[in-house]
Amino acid sequence: MIVIADSNLVISSLYAPKSIIASIFKSEKNIQLIAPDFILDEINNHFTEIVDKTRKSKSELQFELKQIVGRIKFIPAEEIPMIHIKKAIAIVWDIDIDDTLFVALHLFKKHKIWTGDKVLINGLKSKGYDICVTTTELKTKMYKK
């Protein structure tokens, strides 16, 4: 199974490296991860804040981050066709415009978005887009043989 990883989940796994979310990122089984490449910039923009809040050293956090992002195939935004970006904007403009590239990547690659964002999940469902998968659903798939 291939899923699109939400940036909030990457950041969450840095705060809680022993969580279910972090274990999914670090797992080698059954789940492949892709994401828009802008999330690397988002993580870098918040890196000092994460270091401060987790009370970990920079090197400890960089090690955790390397383990997580090493499992993600990053898709440059410029590789996502503009038709999908425009459609994604039309879909998420009244939900959360910051999720445009995740939805555009879904439209392009046809993989579900792994997110814990209830506003996004419910907003998309209300528009007929059942395109998200939760951590609980992924955890179940992780342990299938």
Backbone hydrogen bonds in HBPLUS format (Angstrom, degrees):
<---DONOR---> <-ACCEPTOR-->    atom                        ^
c    i                          cat <-CA-CA->   ^        H-A-AA   ^      H-
h    n   atom  resd res      DA  || num        DHA   H-A  angle D-A-AA Bond
n    s   type  num  typ     dist DA aas  dist angle  dist       angle   num
A0032-GLN N   A0001-MET O   2.69 MM  31  6.08 161.7  1.72 157.2 163.2     1
A0003-VAL N   A0032-GLN O   2.90 MM  29  6.35 157.2  1.95 162.0 165.5     2
A0034-ILE N   A0003-VAL O   2.92 MM  31  6.24 152.6  2.00 155.9 160.7     3
A0004-ILE N   A0112-LYS O   2.83 MM 108  6.10 166.7  1.84 156.8 161.0     4
A0114-TRP N   A0004-ILE O   2.67 MM 110  5.68 162.2  1.70 149.6 156.1     5
A0005-ALA N   A0034-ILE O   2.78 MM  29  6.07 157.0  1.83 167.9 174.7     6
A0006-ASP N   A0114-TRP O   3.17 MM 108  5.96 138.6  2.35 162.3 162.7     7
A0009-LEU N   A0006-ASP O   3.08 MM   3  5.53 134.3  2.30 108.6 119.8     8
A0011-ILE N   A0007-SER O   3.05 MM   4  6.35 166.9  2.06 156.2 158.5     9
A0012-SER N   A0008-ASN O   2.84 MM   4  5.97 154.1  1.91 140.2 148.4    10
A0013-SER N   A0009-LEU O   2.97 MM   4  6.12 150.9  2.06 142.5 148.9    11
A0014-LEU N   A0011-ILE O   3.05 MM   3  5.17 136.1  2.24  99.9 112.5    12
A0015-TYR N   A0011-ILE O   3.24 MM   4  6.65 146.2  2.36 146.6 155.4    13
A0015-TYR N   A0012-SER O   3.12 MM   3  5.17 122.2  2.47  95.6 109.7    14
A0016-ALA N   A0012-SER O   2.98 MM   4  6.25 146.1  2.09 146.2 156.3    15
A0019-SER N   A0016-ALA O   3.04 MM   3  5.42 163.0  2.07 123.2 123.8    16
A0023-SER N   A0019-SER O   2.95 MM   4  6.25 155.6  2.01 146.6 154.0    17
A0024-ILE N   A0020-ILE O   2.95 MM   4  6.23 146.7  2.06 149.2 157.6    18
A0025-PHE N   A0021-ILE O   3.10 MM   4  6.47 159.2  2.15 150.0 155.4    19
A0026-LYS N   A0022-ALA O   2.95 MM   4  6.18 151.2  2.03 148.8 157.0    20
A0027-SER N   A0023-SER O   2.92 MM   4  5.81 120.1  2.29 136.0 149.2    21
A0027-SER N   A0024-ILE O   3.33 MM   3  5.11 144.9  2.46  94.5 104.2    22
A0031-ILE N   A0029-LYS O   2.54 MM   2  5.77 134.1  1.74 100.3 100.8    23
A0073-LYS N   A0033-LEU O   2.88 MM  40  6.24 166.6  1.90 142.9 145.1    24
A0035-ALA N   A0073-LYS O   3.14 MM  38  6.49 141.2  2.29 149.4 148.5    25
A0075-ILE N   A0035-ALA O   2.79 MM  40  5.99 164.7  1.81 156.7 161.4    26
A0039-ILE N   A0036-PRO O   3.33 MM   3  6.36 173.2  2.34 126.8 128.3    27
A0037-ASP N   A0075-ILE O   2.95 MM  38  5.37 151.4  2.04 133.9 130.6    28
A0040-LEU N   A0037-ASP O   3.16 MM   3  5.94 158.1  2.21 120.4 125.2    29
A0041-ASP N   A0038-PHE O   3.02 MM   3  5.31 121.9  2.37 103.7 117.2    30
A0042-GLU N   A0038-PHE O   3.08 MM   4  6.47 155.9  2.14 149.1 156.4    31
A0043-ILE N   A0039-ILE O   2.90 MM   4  6.08 157.7  1.95 145.6 150.5    32
A0044-ASN N   A0040-LEU O   2.96 MM   4  6.17 162.8  1.99 146.2 151.3    33
A0045-ASN N   A0041-ASP O   2.83 MM   4  6.03 150.3  1.92 147.7 155.9    34
A0046-HIS N   A0042-GLU O   3.24 MM   4  6.46 134.5  2.46 137.3 147.9    35
A0046-HIS N   A0043-ILE O   3.09 MM   3  5.23 134.0  2.31 100.1 112.5    36
A0047-PHE N   A0043-ILE O   2.89 MM   4  5.78 107.1  2.43 142.7 161.5    37
A0047-PHE N   A0044-ASN O   3.35 MM   3  4.93 158.4  2.40  94.6 100.9    38
A0050-ILE N   A0046-HIS O   2.91 MM   4  6.18 154.6  1.98 156.3 164.6    39
A0051-VAL N   A0047-PHE O   2.89 MM   4  6.17 158.7  1.93 154.0 159.9    40
A0052-ASP N   A0048-THR O   2.94 MM   4  6.21 164.0  1.97 151.1 155.0    41
A0053-LYS N   A0049-GLU O   2.92 MM   4  6.13 164.8  1.94 150.9 155.0    42
A0054-THR N   A0050-ILE O   2.88 MM   4  5.90 153.4  1.95 150.4 156.8    43
A0055-ARG N   A0051-VAL O   3.01 MM   4  5.83 130.8  2.26 140.3 151.5    44
A0061-LEU N   A0057-SER O   3.04 MM   4  6.32 166.5  2.06 155.6 158.7    45
A0062-GLN N   A0058-LYS O   2.80 MM   4  5.99 154.1  1.86 149.0 157.3    46
A0063-PHE N   A0059-SER O   2.97 MM   4  6.10 149.5  2.07 141.2 148.7    47
A0064-GLU N   A0060-GLU O   3.05 MM   4  6.41 160.7  2.09 148.4 152.9    48
A0065-LEU N   A0061-LEU O   2.84 MM   4  6.05 165.6  1.86 153.0 157.2    49
A0066-LYS N   A0062-GLN O   2.88 MM   4  5.99 154.9  1.94 143.1 150.0    50
A0067-GLN N   A0063-PHE O   3.08 MM   4  6.38 153.4  2.15 148.3 154.7    51
A0068-ILE N   A0064-GLU O   3.08 MM   4  6.41 152.3  2.16 148.0 155.7    52
A0069-VAL N   A0065-LEU O   2.80 MM   4  5.98 169.1  1.81 167.9 166.5    53
A0070-GLY N   A0066-LYS O   2.96 MM   4  5.60 136.2  2.16 132.8 143.4    54
A0071-ARG N   A0068-ILE O   3.10 MM   3  5.74 160.3  2.14 115.8 121.6    55
A0072-ILE N   A0069-VAL O   3.12 MM   3  5.10 157.5  2.17 102.2 109.3    56
A0079-GLU N   A0076-PRO O   2.88 MM   3  5.49 160.8  1.92 119.5 126.0    57
A0080-ILE N   A0077-ALA O   3.05 MM   3  5.46 157.4  2.10 111.9 119.0    58
A0084-HIS N   A0081-PRO O   2.93 MM   3  5.58 133.9  2.15 116.1 126.8    59
A0085-ILE N   A0081-PRO O   3.26 MM   4  6.69 152.2  2.34 144.5 152.7    60
A0086-LYS N   A0082-MET O   2.85 MM   4  6.05 167.0  1.87 158.8 161.2    61
A0087-LYS N   A0083-ILE O   3.12 MM   4  6.24 155.9  2.18 136.4 143.2    62
A0088-ALA N   A0084-HIS O   2.86 MM   4  5.98 155.6  1.92 143.0 150.3    63
A0089-ILE N   A0085-ILE O   2.93 MM   4  6.18 154.9  1.99 150.1 156.3    64
A0090-ALA N   A0086-LYS O   3.14 MM   4  6.42 158.8  2.19 145.2 150.3    65
A0091-ILE N   A0087-LYS O   3.00 MM   4  6.30 140.8  2.16 142.9 154.1    66
A0091-ILE N   A0088-ALA O   3.11 MM   3  4.98 122.1  2.46  91.5 106.4    67
A0092-VAL N   A0088-ALA O   2.89 MM   4  6.11 168.1  1.90 161.3 162.5    68
A0093-TRP N   A0089-ILE O   2.95 MM   4  5.45 132.5  2.19 149.2 154.1    69
A0095-ILE N   A0092-VAL O   2.83 MM   3  4.85 160.6  1.87 111.2 117.8    70
A0096-ASP N   A0092-VAL O   2.99 MM   4  5.55 131.4  2.23 138.3 152.2    71
A0099-ASP N   A0096-ASP O   2.92 MM   3  5.76 168.4  1.93 127.4 131.1    72
A0100-THR N   A0097-ILE O   3.15 MM   3  5.47 159.0  2.19 118.1 118.4    73
A0102-PHE N   A0099-ASP O   3.19 MM   3  5.41 126.3  2.49 103.0 116.6    74
A0103-VAL N   A0099-ASP O   3.15 MM   4  6.44 165.0  2.18 160.6 164.3    75
A0104-ALA N   A0100-THR O   2.80 MM   4  6.01 160.6  1.84 155.7 162.4    76
A0105-LEU N   A0101-LEU O   2.90 MM   4  5.87 151.4  1.98 133.4 140.9    77
A0106-HIS N   A0102-PHE O   2.99 MM   4  6.28 147.1  2.10 139.0 148.3    78
A0107-LEU N   A0103-VAL O   2.89 MM   4  6.23 161.5  1.93 153.0 157.3    79
A0108-PHE N   A0104-ALA O   2.93 MM   4  6.14 146.1  2.05 144.0 153.5    80
A0109-LYS N   A0105-LEU O   2.81 MM   4  5.87 172.6  1.81 154.6 156.7    81
A0110-LYS N   A0106-HIS O   2.58 MM   4  4.81 144.9  1.69 140.2 147.6    82
A0113-ILE N   A0131-ILE O   2.78 MM  18  6.20 161.5  1.82 152.1 155.5    83
A0133-VAL N   A0113-ILE O   2.79 MM  20  5.91 153.8  1.86 143.7 143.7    84
A0115-THR N   A0133-VAL O   3.17 MM  18  6.45 150.6  2.26 158.1 166.8    85
A0121-ILE N   A0117-ASP O   2.91 MM   4  6.21 172.2  1.92 159.8 161.8    86
A0122-ASN N   A0118-LYS O   2.85 MM   4  5.84 171.3  1.86 149.3 152.1    87
A0123-GLY N   A0119-VAL O   2.84 MM   4  5.74 151.6  1.92 138.8 148.2    88
A0124-LEU N   A0120-LEU O   2.86 MM   4  5.94 163.7  1.89 154.9 158.5    89
A0125-LYS N   A0121-ILE O   2.97 MM   4  6.16 161.8  2.00 147.5 153.3    90
A0126-SER N   A0122-ASN O   2.88 MM   4  6.01 153.9  1.95 145.2 152.1    91
A0127-LYS N   A0124-LEU O   2.98 MM   3  5.19 141.9  2.13 101.8 113.5    92
A0129-TYR N   A0124-LEU O   2.81 MM   5  4.95 160.8  1.85 142.2 136.5    93
A0128-GLY N   A0125-LYS O   2.88 MM   3  4.92 162.3  1.91 108.7 112.8    94
A0138-LEU N   A0134-THR O   3.02 MM   4  6.35 157.1  2.07 148.9 155.5    95
A0139-LYS N   A0135-THR O   2.82 MM   4  5.99 157.7  1.87 153.8 160.1    96
A0140-THR N   A0136-THR O   3.19 MM   4  6.42 153.9  2.26 144.6 150.3    97
A0141-LYS N   A0137-GLU O   3.22 MM   4  6.53 156.3  2.28 143.5 149.4    98
A0142-MET N   A0138-LEU O   2.85 MM   4  6.06 142.4  1.99 150.4 161.6    99
A0144-LYS N   A0141-LYS O   3.30 MM   3  5.28 165.1  2.32 102.6 107.0   100
